[in-house]
Amino acid sequence: MFPYDLVIYDLDGTLLDSAPDIATAVDRTLAQWDLPVAGETKVRQWIGDGSRKLMQRAFADAGHPQVPVAELYEAFLAHYGDCMRDDSHAYAGVPETLHALSERGVRQAVCTNKPDPFVASLIEFMGLDDYIAAWLGGDSLPERKPSALPLRHLAEKFDTPIERCLMVGDSGTDMAAARNAGMPLALVTYGYHRGVDLSAGKAVAVVDDLRELLTL
């Protein structure tokens, strides 16, 4: 029997490879300020802490760290809204895993730092909305990951003890959020690690394919 009643997934880098479209939006924003584009390889190293931090990193890398963050953020959101469905896709094994856990009666949710306006749309576009019972974006609550608040909020929403929840993520931000919440953690080896040592996360599992979770 699967040992958890609620599984909470990160979105970018865990369920979806959205880096190609995020990189396109970043580069369009940089070009809007007549700056050289960053490219997908660099952008993959900046994903995970929300779009404001993403754009701060992009503009600092381009040598312009003083551009107003709010202005950058709004420009990025506009560009991302235009391209977010172009090349993003669910990782191999994701639909099958979510379906299998749903069949077992496991509740499933998403906790991401992605801006709220895009979360539900992407979940639906990727065909995962039948399995995801709730989601939180980076703007849903006063605090975002790595704060414990979003994970604890979802545990309370589903009236599930922390120890019966499983956070599934790909980054140091997810590792810290699970640790701060006292929640069991599983990590995927694909995704946007940004050089983090996944073995330091004290995870109950580190998997190459999400389907491996079904054997816990």
C-alpha positions, 0 to 999 in steps of 0.5 A: 500500500502506498504510504502517503495520503497526499502527494504535493508536487512542485510543477516546473522541473518536477511535473513539467519541463517548462524551461524552453518557454520560460527561456523564450519569455526571459529572452524576449524581456531582455531584448525589450531592454536591448540586452543580449539574450541569455539562452535556455542553458543559462535560464535552466539554472535560474528557475525555482525561486519565482519569476521576480528572482528569475528576472533579477538573475537574468538582468544581473547576468546581463550587467543591468542589476538596477532595473526596477523589478516590478517593471521586469516582472510585468514584462516577463509575465506578458511575454510568458503568457504568449509562449507558455504552451509552445514547447513545455511538456510533461516529463515521461511517466508523469501522467501515468504516475498521477493516474495510478496514484489517483486510482489508489485513492491518493490525493494530489496537489501542486505547490509551485513558485510559478505566478498564480495566473499560469498554474491552473492553465498549464495543469489543464493544458498538460491534461493533469487537471483530473488528478490535481485536486488543489494548487498553490502558486507563488502569489497564493499565500503571504509566503512561498517555498522555501517557507513551510507555509504552503505545504502546511496549508495544503496538508491542513486543506486535506486534513492530512497529518504532515507525516502522511504527506509527501513533497515531490520536487527537484531543487534546493527550494523544495528540499528546504520547504519540506524540511521547514514543514517537517514533511517527507520528501522525494526528489527527481534527478531530472529538473532544475537542480542548480547544482544542489546535491540531492543526496543531502536532502534526506529524501525517502526516495531519489528517482530518475522517473516519477513512476518509481514513486509507485513502488514506495 
